[in-house]
Amino acid sequence: MFEHRPELAVEILRDLMGVELPDTPLVRLENTTFNTRRSDDIHADMVLVLGPSQDPAHAIIVEIQQDKSKVPRQLARYAAVLWLMLGCDVTVLVICPDRTTAAHYAQPIESGLTGYRLQALVLGPDGIPAFTDPQEAAAHLGLAAMSVMVHGRDRKVVEAFAAALTDTDDDHALKYTEYAYSMATPEVRRLMEEIMTSTDWPVYTPFAREHFGRGREQGKAEGEARAVLLVLAARGFDVPEDVRARITACTDLAQLETWTTRAATAQALEELFDEAGGQQS
């Protein structure tokens, strides 16, 4: 979601969290590997730079953390290395859909270097607004998609998001729909399907027809498989072709739903197909 519209990270920091950032229309994605040698050690989820390339004004590191697996000190290293490379101030933004994980990364981070303590800015579920007004949702469609992920059990939140999609010219609307659906819990997905396929909510984008329509079961299975792969990609997994083929070939909706749920928390790809957690396909 941030890769397709990096300005969303700026809006979250400036408008939602009150961070003072340079006022510039120049926002670009930066290489996420901070050193010149191959390393998984210093590799952030996403790096944005504000200002012209020859004179950067501010850098933002965006990390999506589903759990506590990343050592907090690593975030301090990211910021320090990027500061050395670009010579500008750096903000670390951590997105956490879970309250416990958000609280973990919200603590001041001791870098191990005397005098250098990093305070990451953490956006957890309590910081994501529950949009129930369609106009507000349309004005902040990226945040509204995140609102569905976190607050989607509230029917009004899903209704506002669905209504916003019918009245927006945002080029990224289809992607936001896809992200909201793929990252939502099965319970919220069912509510989205109910609302977005009713005659009261005529949201019939190509993605909505595929995932929320009353069409063939095969189309639904393809959508579920796509959701599994999206979640894995969002969490940084490099999915081999044989695993990708296995997921896309599956037509069992219940199995695919199970895989999507596991994909959100699995620490290794093998856990996705753990027979102890469900049947194989």
MOPEQUI-V128740 format. One record per residue. N is the residue number from 1. RES is the residue in three letters. NEAR is the number of other C-alpha atoms within 10 Angstrom. Layout:
# MOPEQUI-V128740
[[N;RES;NEAR] [N;RES;NEAR]]
This chain:
# MOPEQUI-V128740
[[1;MET;17] [2;PHE;15] [3;GLU;14] [4;HIS;12] [5;ARG;16] [6;PRO;19] [7;GLU;18] [8;LEU;17] [9;ALA;21] [10;VAL;22] [11;GLU;17] [12;ILE;18] [13;LEU;20] [14;ARG;15] [15;ASP;11] [16;LEU;14] [17;MET;14] [18;GLY;10] [19;VAL;14] [20;GLU;10] [21;LEU;17] [22;PRO;14] [23;ASP;10] [24;THR;10] [25;PRO;10] [26;LEU;14] [27;VAL;20] [28;ARG;18] [29;LEU;18] [30;GLU;16] [31;ASN;14] [32;THR;17] [33;THR;19] [34;PHE;20] [35;ASN;14] [36;THR;6] [37;ARG;7] [38;ARG;10] [39;SER;10] [40;ASP;8] [41;ASP;12] [42;ILE;16] [43;HIS;16] [44;ALA;20] [45;ASP;17] [46;MET;19] [47;VAL;26] [48;LEU;24] [49;VAL;22] [50;LEU;24] [51;GLY;18] [52;PRO;14] [53;SER;13] [54;GLN;7] [55;ASP;11] [56;PRO;17] [57;ALA;20] [58;HIS;20] [59;ALA;26] [60;ILE;24] [61;ILE;23] [62;VAL;22] [63;GLU;18] [64;ILE;18] [65;GLN;20] [66;GLN;18] [67;ASP;19] [68;LYS;13] [69;SER;9] [70;LYS;11] [71;VAL;10] [72;PRO;19] [73;ARG;16] [74;GLN;16] [75;LEU;23] [76;ALA;22] [77;ARG;16] [78;TYR;21] [79;ALA;22] [80;ALA;17] [81;VAL;15] [82;LEU;22] [83;TRP;16] [84;LEU;11] [85;MET;11] [86;LEU;17] [87;GLY;15] [88;CYS;15] [89;ASP;16] [90;VAL;21] [91;THR;21] [92;VAL;21] [93;LEU;22] [94;VAL;21] [95;ILE;22] [96;CYS;23] [97;PRO;21] [98;ASP;16] [99;ARG;14] [100;THR;15] [101;THR;19] [102;ALA;23] [103;ALA;13] [104;HIS;14] [105;TYR;26] [106;ALA;17] [107;GLN;14] [108;PRO;15] [109;ILE;18] [110;GLU;15] [111;SER;17] [112;GLY;11] [113;LEU;8] [114;THR;7] [115;GLY;8] [116;TYR;12] [117;ARG;14] [118;LEU;20] [119;GLN;17] [120;ALA;20] [121;LEU;20] [122;VAL;25] [123;LEU;24] [124;GLY;21] [125;PRO;20] [126;ASP;13] [127;GLY;16] [128;ILE;20] [129;PRO;17] [130;ALA;22] [131;PHE;27] [132;THR;18] [133;ASP;15] [134;PRO;23] [135;GLN;16] [136;GLU;15] [137;ALA;25] [138;ALA;24] [139;ALA;13] [140;HIS;17] [141;LEU;24] [142;GLY;26] [143;LEU;22] [144;ALA;30] [145;ALA;29] [146;MET;24] [147;SER;25] [148;VAL;32] [149;MET;24] [150;VAL;24] [151;HIS;22] [152;GLY;25] [153;ARG;17] [154;ASP;16] [155;ARG;15] [156;LYS;17] [157;VAL;25] [158;VAL;30] [159;GLU;22] [160;ALA;21] [161;PHE;30] [162;ALA;24] [163;ALA;22] [164;ALA;23] [165;LEU;23] [166;THR;16] [167;ASP;12] [168;THR;15] [169;ASP;10] [170;ASP;14] [171;ASP;10] [172;HIS;15] [173;ALA;19] [174;LEU;14] [175;LYS;16] [176;TYR;22] [177;THR;21] [178;GLU;20] [179;TYR;21] [180;ALA;25] [181;TYR;26] [182;SER;23] [183;MET;25] [184;ALA;23] [185;THR;19] [186;PRO;15] [187;GLU;10] [188;VAL;22] [189;ARG;22] [190;ARG;14] [191;LEU;16] [192;MET;25] [193;GLU;17] [194;GLU;13] [195;ILE;20] [196;MET;24] [197;THR;19] [198;SER;13] [199;THR;8] [200;ASP;10] [201;TRP;15] [202;PRO;15] [203;VAL;22] [204;TYR;15] [205;THR;15] [206;PRO;11] [207;PHE;15] [208;ALA;19] [209;ARG;16] [210;GLU;18] [211;HIS;24] [212;PHE;25] [213;GLY;19] [214;ARG;13] [215;GLY;11] [216;ARG;9] [217;GLU;12] [218;GLN;14] [219;GLY;17] [220;LYS;20] [221;ALA;24] [222;GLU;19] [223;GLY;21] [224;GLU;27] [225;ALA;27] [226;ARG;19] [227;ALA;23] [228;VAL;25] [229;LEU;22] [230;LEU;19] [231;VAL;21] [232;LEU;21] [233;ALA;13] [234;ALA;15] [235;ARG;19] [236;GLY;12] [237;PHE;16] [238;ASP;11] [239;VAL;13] [240;PRO;9] [241;GLU;9] [242;ASP;8] [243;VAL;15] [244;ARG;15] [245;ALA;12] [246;ARG;11] [247;ILE;21] [248;THR;17] [249;ALA;13] [250;CYS;17] [251;THR;18] [252;ASP;16] [253;LEU;17] [254;ALA;13] [255;GLN;20] [256;LEU;23] [257;GLU;18] [258;THR;17] [259;TRP;26] [260;THR;27] [261;THR;19] [262;ARG;20] [263;ALA;26] [264;ALA;18] [265;THR;15] [266;ALA;18] [267;GLN;14] [268;ALA;9] [269;LEU;16] [270;GLU;9] [271;GLU;15] [272;LEU;23] [273;PHE;18] [274;ASP;13] [275;GLU;9] [276;ALA;8] [277;GLY;12] [278;GLY;13] [279;GLN;11] [280;GLN;13] [281;SER;12]]
